[in-house]
């Protein structure tokens, strides 16, 4: 029974047949999904194939994209970027503190004395007008003081003259007292005494004669009495004459002389006091006048300062040239900008520059490694990106004595763009020698200039065009047929650069500029 096959139930298919049927049904169900996936994958694969082809094709430069490394005549040059400056630039400083209310148009050609900036000077003008009014009173006070000095001088002179007259009178009186008796007075006194004696003697004889006649009865009593009275009168006159004679011979008394001396001394004292008072009064008047003059002088100086300050409110150009409103310091390095109307500037702060554009120069900086190859008078070429195709001739005018850190020579924006440069540079100025007047008006101060300085005479050197050089952080690099390669560069001119190490004559390098242009064209879809 064990070896007897077991029969399948009726109506049920065999097991193998069931599995095959299931696979067929599954394939039928999956076919539509696969078709849809293939529809999406086929275009994508085609695009990838085309892109890979183009990339692989671009990796290999075209025959025109290869440059030869060969010996060529090389005129070594130095290429630097610079900017246009004026030979003479004069900074204009503010001599006034106030608000700017007017500015001349930038670039205007001005002469010395031309007003370029005006400040609001209303308060200063009012102060000047007030001082000018007060000046009239100050001058009147000085004139009054001058008149007072003249009056005191006259008053003192009159008083001194009066005292001098009194002194003279006192001296004359004393002289009069001390001069008696004079010879005439003595003679007069002698004569008066002699006359009185004679008259007395005559009266005495007459009285004696009439007395005898009276006693004899020949003369009347009245006549006798008259003669007696006359005798007494002549006797009194004689006594008086004797006293006067004695006084005349003796002169003035000691008391009279002492009084005369005292009178003279008092007159001299009064004269000295009068002179002192007169001089003191004049000195006081002159001191008052001097104070008034000092006050007037100080007042006039103050007025002059205010007038000068008012004059400084209109800033004038000190030299001929063109006005350039350059960036000025306004509190911090980041807040530098040209002045504007409405701003307040203080005395001593800079406002603008006056540039002499009759002679334009190019200011640039060269590496300290190349500075010893520069000489004043070397020829150079200058190109301005603002004037494509125009090449100007220039001549090296000056070389600065001191080398500076290049970071200090770069502007804040240049540092942001190129980063710090760890090298010292030497400043160089070049004169533009063939720019006519019309071109000088077009060339603006501050324009970027591409400077090419010829260093040495032409010589043979192993060179490649600049188009084959690529700068990397590790150094200069070229792309050869075998791959990238670092090279050491030497001198150069406007088109080629000398190869000191890394390449040999006859090799070829990729024209990187051409390849870059082609890649850019591909990115733009073939559009230039």
C-alpha positions, 0 to 999 in steps of 0.5 A: 500500500505504501508504494501505491500512488495516491490519486489527486482529487478530481477537478484540482490541477497539479501543484507545478501547473499552479505555480507556473500559472501564478508566475504568468499572471504576475508578469502580466500585472508588472508589464505596464509598470516596467514600460512606464519606467523605461519611458522615463529612463531612456530620455534621462540616459540620453541627456547624461550621455550628451553631457558626458560627451560634451564634458569629455570633449571640453577637457581636451583643449582645441588645437587653437587653445594651446600656446608655445613656450618659446624664446622671445624678445622681452622688454621687462615691464612692471604692471600696477594699478594706480589712481589719478591725482593732481600734482598740487593738492591744497587742503582747505580748512574751515576757519569758522564753526557753523552750519554749511548753507551753500557749496560751489559745484564740485569740479568748478575751476576757481581762482584765488579768492573765489568763495567755495563754501558758505556757513550760516553767519547770522549770529556773527553778523548780529554780534558785529553790528552790536559791536559796531554800535558800541564802538561809537560810544567807546570812541566818544569816551576816548575823545572825552578823556583826551579833552579832560587831559587838555583841560587838566593841563591848562588848569594846572598851568594856570594854577602854577602860573598864579602861584609862581606870581605870588612867589615872585611878589613875596620874593620882591617884598622880601627883597624890598625889605632886605634892600633898605636903606638904600643910598638914596634913602640914606641921603634923603634921611640926612637931608630931611634931618638936616632940614628939620634941624635948620628949621628948628634952629630958625624957629628957635632964633625967631622965638628968642627974638620975638621973646625979647621984643614981647618982653620989651613990649614991642611985639604982641602976645599973639605973635609971641605965641605963634612963634612959640607954637612954631618952635614947638612944631619944629622941635617935634619935626626935628624929633620925628626927623631924627627917628626917621633918620635912625630908622632909615639908617637901621632898615627894616626890623627883624620881625619884618624880615622874618615875616617876609622870609615866611611869606616867601617860604609859604609861597614856595610851598604853595607853588610846589604843591600846586605843581604836584597837584597839577601834574597829578591831575594830568597824570590821573587824566592821562591814566584814564585816557590810557585806560579808555584807549586800552579798552578801545583797542581791545574792543577794536581787536574783538571787533576785528576778530568778529569781522575776520570770523564773519569773513571766514564764514565765506570760505575762499580758495587759497590757490587756483584749481578745481574744487574736489569735495573728498571724504573728510573725517566725521568722528570715525573712520567708518563715517568718512564722507564729503561735506554736505549742506546742513552739516556743522563743521568746526574751526580747523576741520578740513572741508575739501581740496583744491586740485591743480589739474593743469598737470595730472599725475598717476599715483601707484605703489610698487613692491619693495622687491622691484623698487631698486629697478625704478629710476626717475625719468623711466618711460611708462604707459597708462591706460584707463578702464574708463577710456578703452583703447587710449594709451597715454605716455607717462614718465616716472617723476618721483619715488618715495624714500620710505617703504610702507606697509601695503595694508596702510596704502590700501583703502578699506574697500580694497582690503575687503576685496583683496585681503591683507597684503603682507608686503611693503610697497614704495610710492611712485608718482608718474607725470602724464606727458601727452594728455592735452587740455581737452583730455585733462578735462575728461580724466577725473581725479581718482580714476583707476589707472593701469600703469605699465613701467618699462624697467630694462632694455629688450632681451631674449627670454623663455616666455609664455603669454599671460593667458596661460598663467593661473594664480593659485594660493600655492603660486603660479600654475599652467596647464600642460598636456600632462596636467597642471604644473607650478612655475616660477615667474620672472620679468614680464611685459604687457603680453608675456611673462618670463619662465624661470623654472617649470617649463622648457622651450618647445612645450605647449600650455593651455590658453586658459583665457580661451578655455574660460571664455568657451566654458562661459559660452557653454554655460550661456547656451552657446550665446556670446 
